[in-house]
Amino acid sequence: MTCTAALRTSHQLTPELLDFLEQAYVALADYVDDDVHRVMAEYRESLAALGDVRATSDKIQTPAWKRVSEMSRLTGTIARSIADESAALRDEFRSRANLTV
């Protein structure tokens, strides 16, 4: 926010730069602790492994299917939490940046 205020004061804050700074601020929601990162990475790897198996009947017999089915609720909760945090950061940025350029 200090950067936004300084750029506004010096008349260098363009709509494009404001949009970039907002996106960078909102991207902070993507940073999660190591445990959450590992869970999401394992889930993505399992989904990718399922993509390599053609028949549905074969997919449900794989360890990847078991991991995906066990982790789906947790990863959905994590994804919703990240989306909620992104929305909160966007609202915070907009209210603190006073969006008039």
N, C-alpha and C positions, 0 to 999 in steps of 0.2 A: 504494500500500500504506500510505503514511503516513496518508492520509485514512481508510482502513478502520480502522486501528489507533486513530486519534483518535476516530472515531465509536464504536468498540467501548468504549473507555475511558470515554467520556461517556454510555454506555448509549443511544445514539441510532441504533445500527446495527440496522435492521430487516431481516427477510429480503428484503423488496421492495427496499430500498436496496442491500443486498448484491448482489442479482441485477442491478440497474441498473449498479452499479460494475463487476461482472464483465463484463457485455455491453460496456460502454464500453472496458474494458481489452482485451478480445478484438478489438474493432473496430480496434485498432491494426494488426492484420494486413492490413487493407484498404488501408492507406497504402503505395503503391508509388512508385518513382521515375518521373520523367517519361517515360522511354523505354518502360517497361512499360505505363504508362497509355496512351500513344499506340498501342502494339500492340493492347491490349485494345479501345480505342475504335475503331480501324480494323476490327478483327474484328467488333465489334457492328454497325458501320455496314454492313459487307459482308453480314452475316446479314440485316439489315433490308432491304437492297436485294434480296436473294434472295426475301424474303417478298412482294415486289411482283410477282414474275414467276410466272404461273400454271403453265405447263407445265414439267415436269421437263426435257424436251429443250431448252427455251429457257433454263432456268437454267444448264445446263452450258456454254452459249455465252457467258455474261457475264463481264466482268472481276471482278465480285464473287465468282463461283464459283471463279475461279482464286485470288483472295486467300484465300478461306475454306479451300480445299483446301491451299494452301501454309502457312497459319498454324495449322491445326487442332492439330498436334502441339505447337507452341510454346505456344499458348494453353491447351491441356490441362495442360501442364507448369506453367505459371504458376498456373492455378487450383488444381492439386494442392499447389503450394508455399504458396499463400495458406491453403488448408485446413489444411495441416500446421502452419503458423505459428499459425493460430487455435487449434488443439488444444493446441499447446505453451503459448501464452499463457493459455489456460483452465486448464491444469494448474498453471502457475506461480501464477496468481492464487489458485486454490483452496488450494494448499499454503502460500502465504505469508499468505493471509487467515485461515487456520485456521478452516474453515467452521462451526465451532460458534458459533451466535448466541445 
